[in-house]
């Protein structure tokens, strides 16, 4: 069973690196076609949405843990 995390971890890293490469390549190619200002505005919107979603998930996790009676030291 010691090999399972190694295989799955390696697969996860390879898959994420491949996806990031093609994502960056696609966005770079789109940036050459369109306006730079629109690309920056779109990126800023995506960062803002990610931060709001991250905060929401954190708050839901804290509220759910309190409802279940878990003691979190924070």
Secondary structure, DSSP 4 states (H G I P E B T S, - for coil): -HHHHHHHHHHHHHHHHHHHHHHHHHHHHHHHHS-HHHHHHHHHHHHHHHHHHHHHHHHHHHHHHHHTT-----
